[in-house]
Amino acid sequence: MMRIIALICELGAPDGCVEHVHDFVPRQPIACIFAAGPELERVVPEGWTIVSVRCTTAPRPAGR
């Protein structure tokens, strides 16, 4: 599982930025940064923009 960590900012308030964490399973782990755009399009609210993106390995769920 991969984790996308994106800094997103509200378009009308550039000081109103938050870090958004999204876990997903890409087809190939190397593809995380390429898959980030389509994955984030689904979860970034309207009126917000992506400022930066990075990928990392997501922690395994407890009990596995």
All heavy atoms as TSV, in Angstrom:
chain	resi	resn	atom	element	x	y	z
A	1	MET	N	N	0.845	-1.166	0.000
A	1	MET	CA	C	0.000	0.000	0.000
A	1	MET	C	C	0.893	1.232	0.000
A	1	MET	O	O	1.931	1.253	0.637
A	1	MET	CB	C	-0.913	-0.003	1.225
A	1	MET	CG	C	-1.893	1.136	1.187
A	1	MET	SD	S	-3.088	1.228	2.541
A	1	MET	CE	C	-3.754	-0.391	2.617
A	2	MET	N	N	0.475	2.241	-0.717
A	2	MET	CA	C	1.232	3.485	-0.807
A	2	MET	C	C	0.437	4.605	-0.146
A	2	MET	O	O	-0.776	4.522	-0.003
A	2	MET	CB	C	1.512	3.853	-2.260
A	2	MET	CG	C	2.353	2.832	-3.016
A	2	MET	SD	S	3.994	2.554	-2.314
A	2	MET	CE	C	4.753	4.130	-2.533
A	3	ARG	N	N	1.142	5.640	0.219
A	3	ARG	CA	C	0.526	6.811	0.847
A	3	ARG	C	C	0.934	8.038	0.062
A	3	ARG	O	O	2.108	8.268	-0.187
A	3	ARG	CB	C	0.970	6.932	2.290
A	3	ARG	CG	C	0.500	8.212	2.966
A	3	ARG	CD	C	0.725	8.153	4.436
A	3	ARG	NE	N	-0.296	7.271	4.990
A	3	ARG	CZ	C	-0.324	6.894	6.260
A	3	ARG	NH1	N	0.611	7.287	7.087
A	3	ARG	NH2	N	-1.280	6.115	6.695
A	4	ILE	N	N	-0.067	8.825	-0.352
A	4	ILE	CA	C	0.166	10.108	-0.990
A	4	ILE	C	C	-0.047	11.164	0.086
A	4	ILE	O	O	-1.067	11.163	0.773
A	4	ILE	CB	C	-0.826	10.372	-2.138
A	4	ILE	CG1	C	-0.731	9.303	-3.213
A	4	ILE	CG2	C	-0.592	11.755	-2.737
A	4	ILE	CD1	C	-1.833	9.376	-4.242
A	5	ILE	N	N	0.918	12.041	0.235
A	5	ILE	CA	C	0.798	13.154	1.173
A	5	ILE	C	C	0.815	14.418	0.327
A	5	ILE	O	O	1.802	14.714	-0.345
A	5	ILE	CB	C	1.935	13.151	2.201
A	5	ILE	CG1	C	1.946	11.819	2.953
A	5	ILE	CG2	C	1.800	14.337	3.151
A	5	ILE	CD1	C	3.169	11.579	3.785
A	6	ALA	N	N	-0.313	15.136	0.339
A	6	ALA	CA	C	-0.452	16.314	-0.511
A	6	ALA	C	C	-0.743	17.542	0.336
A	6	ALA	O	O	-1.524	17.480	1.276
A	6	ALA	CB	C	-1.578	16.108	-1.517
A	7	LEU	N	N	-0.112	18.631	-0.023
A	7	LEU	CA	C	-0.433	19.916	0.578
A	7	LEU	C	C	-1.445	20.563	-0.352
A	7	LEU	O	O	-1.172	20.761	-1.538
A	7	LEU	CB	C	0.811	20.792	0.712
A	7	LEU	CG	C	0.579	22.151	1.375
A	7	LEU	CD1	C	0.126	21.970	2.832
A	7	LEU	CD2	C	1.847	22.982	1.318
A	8	ILE	N	N	-2.639	20.831	0.174
A	8	ILE	CA	C	-3.680	21.452	-0.637
A	8	ILE	C	C	-4.075	22.787	-0.007
A	8	ILE	O	O	-4.050	22.938	1.210
A	8	ILE	CB	C	-4.908	20.535	-0.825
A	8	ILE	CG1	C	-5.572	20.202	0.513
A	8	ILE	CG2	C	-4.528	19.264	-1.557
A	8	ILE	CD1	C	-6.881	19.454	0.371
A	9	CYS	N	N	-4.386	23.753	-0.872
A	9	CYS	CA	C	-4.736	25.094	-0.405
A	9	CYS	C	C	-6.066	25.513	-1.008
A	9	CYS	O	O	-6.345	25.227	-2.175
A	9	CYS	CB	C	-3.665	26.101	-0.802
A	9	CYS	SG	S	-2.052	25.766	-0.067
A	10	GLU	N	N	-6.830	26.222	-0.212
A	10	GLU	CA	C	-8.094	26.765	-0.685
A	10	GLU	C	C	-7.793	27.890	-1.680
A	10	GLU	O	O	-6.947	28.750	-1.410
A	10	GLU	CB	C	-8.893	27.282	0.504
A	10	GLU	CG	C	-10.324	27.543	0.204
A	10	GLU	CD	C	-11.137	27.816	1.447
A	10	GLU	OE1	O	-10.569	27.905	2.555
A	10	GLU	OE2	O	-12.357	27.946	1.299
A	11	LEU	N	N	-8.462	27.884	-2.819
A	11	LEU	CA	C	-8.171	28.866	-3.865
A	11	LEU	C	C	-8.379	30.299	-3.384
A	11	LEU	O	O	-7.590	31.178	-3.695
A	11	LEU	CB	C	-9.038	28.604	-5.104
A	11	LEU	CG	C	-8.687	27.350	-5.891
A	11	LEU	CD1	C	-9.694	27.134	-7.014
A	11	LEU	CD2	C	-7.276	27.430	-6.458
A	12	GLY	N	N	-9.408	30.558	-2.615
A	12	GLY	CA	C	-9.698	31.910	-2.157
A	12	GLY	C	C	-8.888	32.349	-0.954
A	12	GLY	O	O	-8.917	33.509	-0.563
A	13	ALA	N	N	-8.179	31.420	-0.326
A	13	ALA	CA	C	-7.404	31.741	0.876
A	13	ALA	C	C	-6.101	30.959	0.859
A	13	ALA	O	O	-5.992	29.906	1.470
A	13	ALA	CB	C	-8.208	31.392	2.125
A	14	PRO	N	N	-5.081	31.450	0.146
A	14	PRO	CA	C	-3.827	30.693	0.007
A	14	PRO	C	C	-3.134	30.371	1.335
A	14	PRO	O	O	-2.315	29.486	1.404
A	14	PRO	CB	C	-2.947	31.577	-0.860
A	14	PRO	CG	C	-3.712	32.797	-1.159
A	14	PRO	CD	C	-5.076	32.690	-0.568
A	15	ASP	N	N	-3.493	31.109	2.403
A	15	ASP	CA	C	-2.933	30.787	3.715
A	15	ASP	C	C	-3.690	29.633	4.374
A	15	ASP	O	O	-3.273	29.121	5.399
A	15	ASP	CB	C	-2.969	32.004	4.640
A	15	ASP	CG	C	-2.030	33.102	4.156
A	15	ASP	OD1	O	-1.083	32.775	3.418
A	15	ASP	OD2	O	-2.248	34.273	4.517
A	16	GLY	N	N	-4.807	29.241	3.781
A	16	GLY	CA	C	-5.625	28.160	4.338
A	16	GLY	C	C	-5.252	26.821	3.742
A	16	GLY	O	O	-6.036	26.211	3.029
A	17	CYS	N	N	-4.035	26.361	4.016
A	17	CYS	CA	C	-3.545	25.091	3.472
A	17	CYS	C	C	-3.626	23.991	4.520
A	17	CYS	O	O	-3.487	24.245	5.713
A	17	CYS	CB	C	-2.102	25.228	2.999
A	17	CYS	SG	S	-1.897	26.409	1.652
A	18	VAL	N	N	-3.850	22.773	4.055
A	18	VAL	CA	C	-3.870	21.603	4.933
A	18	VAL	C	C	-3.115	20.471	4.241
A	18	VAL	O	O	-3.027	20.418	3.015
A	18	VAL	CB	C	-5.299	21.137	5.283
A	18	VAL	CG1	C	-6.040	22.174	6.097
A	18	VAL	CG2	C	-6.087	20.786	4.043
A	19	GLU	N	N	-2.589	19.579	5.047
A	19	GLU	CA	C	-1.938	18.385	4.511
A	19	GLU	C	C	-2.976	17.279	4.445
A	19	GLU	O	O	-3.679	17.027	5.422
A	19	GLU	CB	C	-0.772	17.975	5.400
A	19	GLU	CG	C	0.094	16.908	4.777
A	19	GLU	CD	C	1.352	16.656	5.569
A	19	GLU	OE1	O	1.257	15.952	6.592
A	19	GLU	OE2	O	2.405	17.176	5.175
A	20	HIS	N	N	-3.109	16.662	3.287
A	20	HIS	CA	C	-4.085	15.588	3.079
A	20	HIS	C	C	-3.317	14.286	2.865
A	20	HIS	O	O	-2.406	14.231	2.039
A	20	HIS	CB	C	-4.956	15.897	1.857
A	20	HIS	CG	C	-5.964	14.840	1.576
A	20	HIS	ND1	N	-7.145	14.769	2.255
A	20	HIS	CD2	C	-5.940	13.812	0.720
A	20	HIS	CE1	C	-7.826	13.719	1.806
A	20	HIS	NE2	N	-7.106	13.127	0.876
A	21	VAL	N	N	-3.706	13.245	3.607
A	21	VAL	CA	C	-3.063	11.936	3.488
A	21	VAL	C	C	-4.071	10.974	2.876
A	21	VAL	O	O	-5.208	10.868	3.340
A	21	VAL	CB	C	-2.602	11.428	4.874
A	21	VAL	CG1	C	-1.989	10.039	4.751
A	21	VAL	CG2	C	-1.605	12.401	5.487
A	22	HIS	N	N	-3.643	10.275	1.822
A	22	HIS	CA	C	-4.524	9.343	1.115
A	22	HIS	C	C	-3.760	8.044	0.860
A	22	HIS	O	O	-2.703	8.052	0.222
A	22	HIS	CB	C	-4.980	9.961	-0.208
A	22	HIS	CG	C	-5.837	9.081	-1.037
A	22	HIS	ND1	N	-7.110	8.713	-0.666
A	22	HIS	CD2	C	-5.598	8.481	-2.230
A	22	HIS	CE1	C	-7.620	7.922	-1.600
A	22	HIS	NE2	N	-6.721	7.767	-2.558
A	23	ASP	N	N	-4.265	6.936	1.393
A	23	ASP	CA	C	-3.662	5.622	1.169
A	23	ASP	C	C	-4.365	4.937	0.000
A	23	ASP	O	O	-5.589	5.028	-0.141
A	23	ASP	CB	C	-3.790	4.741	2.412
A	23	ASP	CG	C	-2.975	5.263	3.580
A	23	ASP	OD1	O	-2.030	6.033	3.354
A	23	ASP	OD2	O	-3.282	4.901	4.725
A	24	PHE	N	N	-3.588	4.256	-0.838
A	24	PHE	CA	C	-4.159	3.520	-1.960
A	24	PHE	C	C	-3.187	2.442	-2.408
A	24	PHE	O	O	-2.044	2.392	-1.968
A	24	PHE	CB	C	-4.504	4.470	-3.115
A	24	PHE	CG	C	-3.327	4.901	-3.941
A	24	PHE	CD1	C	-3.174	4.455	-5.240
A	24	PHE	CD2	C	-2.371	5.763	-3.423
A	24	PHE	CE1	C	-2.090	4.860	-6.006
A	24	PHE	CE2	C	-1.289	6.175	-4.180
A	24	PHE	CZ	C	-1.146	5.720	-5.477
A	25	VAL	N	N	-3.666	1.572	-3.282
A	25	VAL	CA	C	-2.833	0.484	-3.807
A	25	VAL	C	C	-2.637	0.725	-5.303
A	25	VAL	O	O	-3.564	0.525	-6.088
A	25	VAL	CB	C	-3.500	-0.886	-3.568
A	25	VAL	CG1	C	-2.641	-1.997	-4.158
A	25	VAL	CG2	C	-3.744	-1.117	-2.093
A	26	PRO	N	N	-1.447	1.190	-5.707
A	26	PRO	CA	C	-1.200	1.397	-7.139
A	26	PRO	C	C	-0.909	0.060	-7.820
A	26	PRO	O	O	-0.584	-0.925	-7.161
A	26	PRO	CB	C	0.039	2.295	-7.154
A	26	PRO	CG	C	0.767	1.926	-5.902
A	26	PRO	CD	C	-0.309	1.584	-4.892
A	27	ARG	N	N	-1.022	0.051	-9.114
A	27	ARG	CA	C	-0.711	-1.177	-9.864
A	27	ARG	C	C	0.746	-1.563	-9.677
A	27	ARG	O	O	1.076	-2.727	-9.569
A	27	ARG	CB	C	-1.024	-0.995	-11.340
A	27	ARG	CG	C	-2.488	-0.906	-11.601
A	27	ARG	CD	C	-2.779	-0.842	-13.067
A	27	ARG	NE	N	-4.207	-0.663	-13.251
A	27	ARG	CZ	C	-4.755	-0.244	-14.346
A	27	ARG	NH1	N	-4.010	0.043	-15.395
A	27	ARG	NH2	N	-6.051	-0.106	-14.431
A	28	GLN	N	N	1.619	-0.570	-9.668
A	28	GLN	CA	C	3.043	-0.791	-9.429
A	28	GLN	C	C	3.509	0.274	-8.449
A	28	GLN	O	O	3.235	1.454	-8.658
A	28	GLN	CB	C	3.843	-0.673	-10.725
A	28	GLN	CG	C	3.483	-1.695	-11.757
A	28	GLN	CD	C	4.226	-1.446	-13.062
A	28	GLN	OE1	O	4.934	-0.458	-13.226
A	28	GLN	NE2	N	4.072	-2.355	-14.001
A	29	PRO	N	N	4.211	-0.108	-7.375
A	29	PRO	CA	C	4.632	0.886	-6.381
A	29	PRO	C	C	5.419	2.055	-6.967
A	29	PRO	O	O	5.278	3.178	-6.524
A	29	PRO	CB	C	5.500	0.069	-5.425
A	29	PRO	CG	C	4.999	-1.319	-5.557
A	29	PRO	CD	C	4.575	-1.458	-7.001
A	30	ILE	N	N	6.197	1.811	-7.991
A	30	ILE	CA	C	6.988	2.877	-8.606
A	30	ILE	C	C	6.067	3.925	-9.245
A	30	ILE	O	O	6.448	5.071	-9.444
A	30	ILE	CB	C	7.988	2.305	-9.648
A	30	ILE	CG1	C	9.006	3.352	-10.063
A	30	ILE	CG2	C	7.279	1.770	-10.856
A	30	ILE	CD1	C	10.147	3.465	-9.126
A	31	ALA	N	N	4.833	3.528	-9.508
A	31	ALA	CA	C	3.893	4.409	-10.195
A	31	ALA	C	C	3.162	5.361	-9.251
A	31	ALA	O	O	2.315	6.123	-9.692
A	31	ALA	CB	C	2.876	3.572	-10.959
A	32	CYS	N	N	3.484	5.354	-7.987
A	32	CYS	CA	C	2.753	6.175	-7.027
A	32	CYS	C	C	2.691	7.631	-7.448
A	32	CYS	O	O	1.619	8.233	-7.489
A	32	CYS	CB	C	3.355	6.059	-5.634
A	32	CYS	SG	S	2.525	7.103	-4.413
A	33	ILE	N	N	3.806	8.221	-7.772
A	33	ILE	CA	C	3.816	9.641	-8.103
A	33	ILE	C	C	3.017	9.913	-9.385
A	33	ILE	O	O	2.366	10.946	-9.514
A	33	ILE	CB	C	5.259	10.199	-8.186
A	33	ILE	CG1	C	5.246	11.712	-8.041
A	33	ILE	CG2	C	5.969	9.750	-9.429
A	33	ILE	CD1	C	4.838	12.223	-6.699
A	34	PHE	N	N	2.997	8.963	-10.313
A	34	PHE	CA	C	2.217	9.133	-11.539
A	34	PHE	C	C	0.731	8.915	-11.279
A	34	PHE	O	O	-0.108	9.517	-11.930
A	34	PHE	CB	C	2.701	8.178	-12.635
A	34	PHE	CG	C	4.125	8.436	-13.032
A	34	PHE	CD1	C	5.134	7.556	-12.698
A	34	PHE	CD2	C	4.454	9.595	-13.715
A	34	PHE	CE1	C	6.449	7.809	-13.049
A	34	PHE	CE2	C	5.770	9.857	-14.070
A	34	PHE	CZ	C	6.771	8.953	-13.731
A	35	ALA	N	N	0.403	8.052	-10.321
A	35	ALA	CA	C	-0.990	7.765	-9.982
A	35	ALA	C	C	-1.565	8.803	-9.024
A	35	ALA	O	O	-2.767	8.850	-8.810
A	35	ALA	CB	C	-1.096	6.379	-9.359
A	36	ALA	N	N	-0.715	9.650	-8.451
A	36	ALA	CA	C	-1.166	10.612	-7.446
A	36	ALA	C	C	-2.232	11.554	-7.990
A	36	ALA	O	O	-3.230	11.814	-7.321
A	36	ALA	CB	C	0.025	11.408	-6.910
A	37	GLY	N	N	-2.046	12.077	-9.181
A	37	GLY	CA	C	-3.002	13.030	-9.748
A	37	GLY	C	C	-4.416	12.491	-9.813
A	37	GLY	O	O	-5.335	13.065	-9.213
A	38	PRO	N	N	-4.629	11.374	-10.509
A	38	PRO	CA	C	-5.984	10.826	-10.581
A	38	PRO	C	C	-6.551	10.421	-9.208
A	38	PRO	O	O	-7.733	10.599	-8.956
A	38	PRO	CB	C	-5.822	9.596	-11.480
A	38	PRO	CG	C	-4.604	9.874	-12.282
A	38	PRO	CD	C	-3.706	10.670	-11.394
A	39	GLU	N	N	-5.710	9.898	-8.336
A	39	GLU	CA	C	-6.181	9.530	-6.995
A	39	GLU	C	C	-6.625	10.764	-6.219
A	39	GLU	O	O	-7.662	10.762	-5.569
A	39	GLU	CB	C	-5.080	8.811	-6.212
A	39	GLU	CG	C	-4.859	7.381	-6.622
A	39	GLU	CD	C	-6.024	6.458	-6.290
A	39	GLU	OE1	O	-6.660	6.603	-5.233
A	39	GLU	OE2	O	-6.305	5.584	-7.128
A	40	LEU	N	N	-5.837	11.830	-6.289
A	40	LEU	CA	C	-6.169	13.040	-5.533
A	40	LEU	C	C	-7.361	13.786	-6.127
A	40	LEU	O	O	-8.107	14.431	-5.391
A	40	LEU	CB	C	-4.950	13.960	-5.454
A	40	LEU	CG	C	-3.851	13.454	-4.530
A	40	LEU	CD1	C	-2.614	14.330	-4.649
A	40	LEU	CD2	C	-4.324	13.393	-3.086
A	41	GLU	N	N	-7.564	13.693	-7.435
A	41	GLU	CA	C	-8.728	14.339	-8.044
A	41	GLU	C	C	-10.016	13.863	-7.393
A	41	GLU	O	O	-10.973	14.613	-7.285
A	41	GLU	CB	C	-8.780	14.048	-9.545
A	41	GLU	CG	C	-7.805	14.854	-10.362
A	41	GLU	CD	C	-7.869	14.501	-11.839
A	41	GLU	OE1	O	-8.715	13.671	-12.242
A	41	GLU	OE2	O	-7.064	15.072	-12.584
A	42	ARG	N	N	-10.024	12.628	-6.942
A	42	ARG	CA	C	-11.220	12.049	-6.323
A	42	ARG	C	C	-11.464	12.563	-4.912
A	42	ARG	O	O	-12.582	12.502	-4.429
A	42	ARG	CB	C	-11.095	10.529	-6.280
A	42	ARG	CG	C	-11.020	9.905	-7.636
A	42	ARG	CD	C	-10.895	8.405	-7.544
A	42	ARG	NE	N	-10.322	7.932	-8.792
A	42	ARG	CZ	C	-9.573	6.893	-8.937
A	42	ARG	NH1	N	-9.281	6.160	-7.901
A	42	ARG	NH2	N	-9.101	6.554	-10.100
A	43	VAL	N	N	-10.417	13.009	-4.230
A	43	VAL	CA	C	-10.565	13.353	-2.808
A	43	VAL	C	C	-10.315	14.821	-2.467
A	43	VAL	O	O	-10.629	15.250	-1.364
A	43	VAL	CB	C	-9.663	12.451	-1.925
A	43	VAL	CG1	C	-10.069	10.993	-2.037
A	43	VAL	CG2	C	-8.195	12.621	-2.281
A	44	VAL	N	N	-9.761	15.599	-3.394
A	44	VAL	CA	C	-9.519	17.025	-3.127
A	44	VAL	C	C	-10.829	17.775	-3.371
A	44	VAL	O	O	-11.422	17.665	-4.441
A	44	VAL	CB	C	-8.390	17.578	-4.016
A	44	VAL	CG1	C	-8.267	19.080	-3.871
A	44	VAL	CG2	C	-7.068	16.906	-3.654
A	45	PRO	N	N	-11.291	18.542	-2.380
A	45	PRO	CA	C	-12.562	19.253	-2.532
A	45	PRO	C	C	-12.521	20.307	-3.642
A	45	PRO	O	O	-11.467	20.856	-3.954
A	45	PRO	CB	C	-12.762	19.942	-1.178
A	45	PRO	CG	C	-11.764	19.351	-0.248
A	45	PRO	CD	C	-10.668	18.774	-1.085
A	46	GLU	N	N	-13.676	20.600	-4.206
A	46	GLU	CA	C	-13.784	21.646	-5.216
A	46	GLU	C	C	-13.414	22.979	-4.575
A	46	GLU	O	O	-13.741	23.238	-3.418
A	46	GLU	CB	C	-15.212	21.702	-5.745
A	46	GLU	CG	C	-15.372	22.618	-6.931
A	46	GLU	CD	C	-16.758	22.547	-7.533
A	46	GLU	OE1	O	-17.355	21.457	-7.531
A	46	GLU	OE2	O	-17.226	23.597	-7.994
A	47	GLY	N	N	-12.688	23.795	-5.302
A	47	GLY	CA	C	-12.263	25.086	-4.772
A	47	GLY	C	C	-10.918	25.021	-4.059
A	47	GLY	O	O	-10.477	26.000	-3.470
A	48	TRP	N	N	-10.259	23.866	-4.113
A	48	TRP	CA	C	-8.937	23.683	-3.512
A	48	TRP	C	C	-7.967	23.301	-4.614
A	48	TRP	O	O	-8.357	22.757	-5.645
A	48	TRP	CB	C	-8.965	22.590	-2.452
A	48	TRP	CG	C	-9.721	22.973	-1.217
A	48	TRP	CD1	C	-11.083	23.118	-1.104
A	48	TRP	CD2	C	-9.183	23.269	0.058
A	48	TRP	NE1	N	-11.402	23.487	0.168
A	48	TRP	CE2	C	-10.265	23.583	0.912
A	48	TRP	CE3	C	-7.889	23.300	0.572
A	48	TRP	CZ2	C	-10.084	23.923	2.249
A	48	TRP	CZ3	C	-7.711	23.628	1.904
A	48	TRP	CH2	C	-8.805	23.937	2.727
A	49	THR	N	N	-6.690	23.559	-4.420
A	49	THR	CA	C	-5.670	23.204	-5.408
A	49	THR	C	C	-4.521	22.466	-4.721
A	49	THR	O	O	-4.232	22.706	-3.555
A	49	THR	CB	C	-5.154	24.461	-6.144
A	49	THR	OG1	O	-4.289	24.039	-7.197
A	49	THR	CG2	C	-4.410	25.399	-5.224
A	50	ILE	N	N	-3.885	21.585	-5.452
A	50	ILE	CA	C	-2.752	20.819	-4.940
A	50	ILE	C	C	-1.489	21.657	-5.110
A	50	ILE	O	O	-1.188	22.112	-6.208
A	50	ILE	CB	C	-2.611	19.483	-5.693
A	50	ILE	CG1	C	-3.885	18.651	-5.531
A	50	ILE	CG2	C	-1.385	18.721	-5.208
A	50	ILE	CD1	C	-3.970	17.473	-6.474
A	51	VAL	N	N	-0.753	21.844	-4.020
A	51	VAL	CA	C	0.471	22.645	-4.036
A	51	VAL	C	C	1.700	21.751	-4.145
A	51	VAL	O	O	2.632	22.043	-4.884
A	51	VAL	CB	C	0.552	23.541	-2.779
A	51	VAL	CG1	C	1.863	24.289	-2.723
A	51	VAL	CG2	C	-0.626	24.485	-2.732
A	52	SER	N	N	1.716	20.647	-3.407
A	52	SER	CA	C	2.842	19.710	-3.472
A	52	SER	C	C	2.354	18.304	-3.166
A	52	SER	O	O	1.337	18.118	-2.505
A	52	SER	CB	C	3.953	20.110	-2.496
A	52	SER	OG	O	3.507	19.984	-1.167
A	53	VAL	N	N	3.100	17.326	-3.678
A	53	VAL	CA	C	2.738	15.915	-3.516
A	53	VAL	C	C	4.003	15.110	-3.262
A	53	VAL	O	O	5.038	15.360	-3.882
A	53	VAL	CB	C	2.055	15.368	-4.791
A	53	VAL	CG1	C	1.772	13.883	-4.664
A	53	VAL	CG2	C	0.789	16.126	-5.101
A	54	ARG	N	N	3.909	14.153	-2.344
A	54	ARG	CA	C	4.998	13.186	-2.165
A	54	ARG	C	C	4.387	11.832	-1.836
A	54	ARG	O	O	3.265	11.745	-1.344
A	54	ARG	CB	C	5.986	13.628	-1.094
A	54	ARG	CG	C	5.424	13.777	0.283
A	54	ARG	CD	C	6.461	14.426	1.210
A	54	ARG	NE	N	5.840	14.915	2.416
A	54	ARG	CZ	C	5.789	14.262	3.557
A	54	ARG	NH1	N	6.340	13.073	3.669
A	54	ARG	NH2	N	5.203	14.787	4.609
A	55	CYS	N	N	5.111	10.790	-2.135
A	55	CYS	CA	C	4.651	9.425	-1.896
A	55	CYS	C	C	5.560	8.738	-0.889
A	55	CYS	O	O	6.767	9.010	-0.832
A	55	CYS	CB	C	4.674	8.617	-3.192
A	55	CYS	SG	S	3.463	9.150	-4.409
A	56	THR	N	N	4.975	7.840	-0.129
A	56	THR	CA	C	5.718	7.023	0.811
A	56	THR	C	C	4.976	5.702	0.978
A	56	THR	O	O	3.875	5.542	0.452
A	56	THR	CB	C	5.883	7.767	2.161
A	56	THR	OG1	O	6.733	7.007	3.003
A	56	THR	CG2	C	4.556	7.988	2.848
A	57	THR	N	N	5.559	4.786	1.686
A	57	THR	CA	C	4.902	3.520	1.968
A	57	THR	C	C	3.954	3.729	3.144
A	57	THR	O	O	4.318	4.313	4.147
A	57	THR	CB	C	5.936	2.441	2.322
A	57	THR	OG1	O	6.880	2.351	1.260
A	57	THR	CG2	C	5.285	1.100	2.536
A	58	ALA	N	N	2.736	3.253	3.006
A	58	ALA	CA	C	1.760	3.361	4.082
A	58	ALA	C	C	2.038	2.287	5.130
A	58	ALA	O	O	2.458	1.184	4.780
A	58	ALA	CB	C	0.348	3.200	3.542
A	59	PRO	N	N	1.802	2.588	6.392
A	59	PRO	CA	C	1.992	1.562	7.418
A	59	PRO	C	C	0.966	0.445	7.253
A	59	PRO	O	O	-0.138	0.681	6.758
A	59	PRO	CB	C	1.786	2.312	8.721
A	59	PRO	CG	C	1.043	3.544	8.360
A	59	PRO	CD	C	1.367	3.851	6.931
A	60	ARG	N	N	1.356	-0.749	7.642
A	60	ARG	CA	C	0.423	-1.872	7.573
A	60	ARG	C	C	-0.643	-1.708	8.646
A	60	ARG	O	O	-0.329	-1.266	9.749
A	60	ARG	CB	C	1.152	-3.197	7.786
A	60	ARG	CG	C	2.097	-3.539	6.685
A	60	ARG	CD	C	2.798	-4.853	7.000
A	60	ARG	NE	N	3.767	-5.140	5.985
A	60	ARG	CZ	C	3.636	-6.123	5.116
A	60	ARG	NH1	N	2.603	-6.917	5.173
A	60	ARG	NH2	N	4.557	-6.323	4.201
A	61	PRO	N	N	-1.880	-2.083	8.337
A	61	PRO	CA	C	-2.933	-2.014	9.350
A	61	PRO	C	C	-2.591	-2.914	10.541
A	61	PRO	O	O	-1.957	-3.958	10.380
A	61	PRO	CB	C	-4.170	-2.531	8.631
A	61	PRO	CG	C	-3.862	-2.395	7.172
A	61	PRO	CD	C	-2.373	-2.515	7.051
A	62	ALA	N	N	-3.000	-2.513	11.732
A	62	ALA	CA	C	-2.720	-3.297	12.947
A	62	ALA	C	C	-3.360	-4.680	12.824
A	62	ALA	O	O	-4.438	-4.836	12.259
A	62	ALA	CB	C	-3.261	-2.565	14.154
A	63	GLY	N	N	-2.678	-5.673	13.363
A	63	GLY	CA	C	-3.212	-7.034	13.359
A	63	GLY	C	C	-2.908	-7.836	12.122
A	63	GLY	O	O	-3.436	-8.901	11.921
A	64	ARG	N	N	-2.041	-7.341	11.270
A	64	ARG	CA	C	-1.713	-8.100	10.036
A	64	ARG	C	C	-0.271	-8.484	10.023
A	64	ARG	O	O	0.607	-7.905	10.413
A	64	ARG	CB	C	-2.027	-7.279	8.803
A	64	ARG	CG	C	-3.506	-7.152	8.649
A	64	ARG	CD	C	-3.801	-6.622	7.274
A	64	ARG	NE	N	-5.247	-6.534	7.198
A	64	ARG	CZ	C	-5.889	-6.386	6.088
A	64	ARG	NH1	N	-5.262	-6.314	4.960
A	64	ARG	NH2	N	-7.177	-6.295	6.062
